[in-house]
Amino acid sequence: MKKIYFSQIVTTLVIFLTFSSCSDDYLDQTNPNNISTDIFWETLDDVDLGLTALYKHWSSANNIILVDELLRSDLAWGSGYQRPTNSNVYYQQTFNNAAPELNNKWAQNYKTIFAANQVINATQKLLGTFDKEEDEEAAKLILAQARLLRGHNYFILYHSFNEGNIPIFSEVPEDEADFYQPIQDAASVRAFYMEDLKFAAENLPVKWEGKDLGRVTAGAAVALMGQTHLYNGEFDEAATYFKSVINDFGYSLTPNIGSNFTTLDEFNSESILEVSYSMDYKNELGPWDSRDVANTGSYNKKFTGVQGWRNAVAANWLILEYRNEKLDYSDNRNKVIDEEGNEKFRKFSLRTSWSIALVDDPDLGYYGFDTPGQATNFNVKMTGYWRKHTNWDLGEKNEDLISPGKVRSAINERLIRLAEVYLQYAECMIELGDVEEALLYINKVRHRSAVQLLGANGTGEYPSSDHDNISYTAETLMHHLRFKEYPLELSAEGDGNRNIDLNRWGIKKSRFQELAQRRYTADNYEVIMPDGTKITRWGTILKELPTDDPLVDPNWNEFQEASQNYIESEHAYWPLPNSELITNPELYK
């Protein structure tokens, strides 16, 4: 199932080596029992071992902190309590530089960069010293992988912290002073990591095979360069990179959108950048041990609706968008057979059913039950759970049975996939005035999930499919892309994309204010259990109401605090963490 495996020793090897050599004269003799930088990094096997350790650092969920990024955006609500009680500082937009998650994110990204620099510097010294050309090529591949991984972590830091103004580490620290680097301006940071990505794009393969499946590729480097241009409003340049990803690397949309969310079909044709996890071994490790090859970020427990922690559930507006997504009734994939053998149409779109669990979804099971409503009671005003990142499809009754005594997951994290590139290319086309080209790529994504296509009837790549028969302008299509297509296709994925999007569009404050004005209630739903008994799931069918409707339940209000507390200068980016401010005397020099 997984193709990259990690040694327990390797996990700590990279950091250990930096501190194990001594310069005092009386210690000049090498201890043969001690691995040090004087005797390590001398062979191709050494740098390959270091690369394995680097991949392990890169796989840490703390590089992304996905749940906390979700709660900073307009996509999620979550605290573990019943509505309206909420004390989460990210959802409320009251976090500061002492918040533990942002400090963990900063630290982990620089740990990964530190590991990358060791591999990069050692490999650069070895290049040109090998007797065999195949060893030279193997070393260059190691270097290209390490530079992409370093480039990706700087990509994350650049788009996450302090408007991109952060320290740059390009070398391995040799003494204490080297660990303290000053802030570099955002333009220098971007130029630095773009050079890494350019090198990777020119030297990595299009695809790996066999046991190497899962290593980073040239397509990932090109996609990250395209996203960098997009996020900086450079739409011509971004479109060029995205079109290269689309045309030059052999990617294709998976027939089933669900292939991108669970252990099903990992490293598939749509995957561009993917973090590998496994639960094949290491049962001897504790549940939070960073050496484990499973995802100890525990996304499964944070997202699941069955004995989960309710750290993040889809926001009300997003649940309603999923509920209301219109089917393409001409597409046979929307036809199902009911219990009586009668043909009928699906209640919800394929994209909806594979993305979130709704209490009244009759067409896709949940943790071994026929319907989500049988599997969990949707209590404390939770009317929809993300299926993404959870093991609902494996037939077990809950996550605890997947990994007894542990809080782990083997689901790979798909950080970039082709559908995202299609939509980002479409955004570039809208900005450049080509609405028809944008519609073409948005409809490719929509057609994959058999939902109603955009535009005039009988037009486009799929003229026989149902269309909404709307004539889109650049403005109306951009509104659709921002508030329907991006969130419906990509919610709870990636590396913090939604916050980047809301920031670059300049709408985060107004978005919170608009959502804070919406009012809701929820109807009860009767579920027939497998034994034939009937159970009422209270307040599980969400509805939006006019603000003056007497049935409005204020306990369903969302983003009230965010609409008041959000300050762009303080909350658009993560601030420099207090751990860095306290320990780095060179930060502002």
Disulfide bonds with the S-S distance in Angstrom:
none
